[in-house]
Amino acid sequence: MPAIIQAMRESIIKQGGEVHFNSRLTDLKIENNKIKAVQINSADWKNSTHLILATGHSARDIFELLDSKK
């Protein structure tokens, strides 16, 4: 399993994506039902049109954030 996760991470980075460990998605900018930017750790906004959420075992805050955006 670790090799699969590492390969996924490397593929994301190779295609121009970013991986943020020990980070929290704190907000999303959505326009016309499309993601435009993400805010991580209540800090800088990063423009983004795609997002992969790896929520781990404590995802209640993410579900609440997503629910508030509908």
C-alpha positions in Angstrom: 0.0 0.0 0.0 2.7 2.6 0.8 4.2 2.1 -2.7 0.8 2.8 -4.3 0.3 6.0 -2.2 3.8 7.2 -3.1 3.2 6.5 -6.8 -0.1 8.5 -6.6 1.6 11.4 -4.9 4.4 11.4 -7.5 1.9 11.3 -10.3 0.0 14.3 -8.9 3.2 16.3 -8.5 4.5 15.3 -12.0 1.3 16.7 -13.5 1.7 20.1 -11.7 -0.3 19.3 -8.6 0.6 20.0 -5.0 0.4 17.8 -1.9 -0.1 19.4 1.5 0.6 17.3 4.5 -0.6 18.2 8.0 -2.8 20.9 6.4 -6.5 21.8 6.7 -8.8 23.0 3.9 -10.5 26.0 5.5 -12.5 27.4 2.7 -13.4 27.1 -1.0 -14.2 29.8 -3.6 -16.8 28.4 -5.9 -18.2 30.2 -9.0 -20.8 28.8 -11.3 -20.6 25.5 -9.5 -16.8 25.2 -10.1 -13.9 25.4 -7.7 -11.9 28.5 -8.4 -9.6 28.6 -5.3 -8.9 26.9 -2.0 -7.7 28.2 1.3 -5.4 26.1 3.4 -4.8 26.6 7.1 -6.8 29.9 7.0 -3.8 31.4 5.2 -3.2 32.2 1.5 -5.6 31.3 -1.2 -4.4 29.1 -4.0 -6.1 29.2 -7.4 -7.3 25.7 -8.3 -9.8 24.0 -10.6 -9.3 20.5 -9.3 -9.1 19.1 -5.8 -8.5 15.8 -4.2 -9.5 15.5 -0.6 -7.7 12.9 1.5 -9.6 13.6 4.7 -8.1 10.9 7.0 -10.1 9.8 10.0 -11.4 13.2 11.2 -13.4 14.6 8.4 -16.5 16.2 10.0 -15.2 19.7 9.4 -14.7 19.0 5.7 -18.2 17.6 5.3 -19.6 20.7 7.1 -17.6 23.0 4.8 -18.7 21.2 1.7 -22.3 21.1 2.9 -22.2 24.9 3.5 -21.2 25.5 -0.1 -24.2 23.9 -1.8 
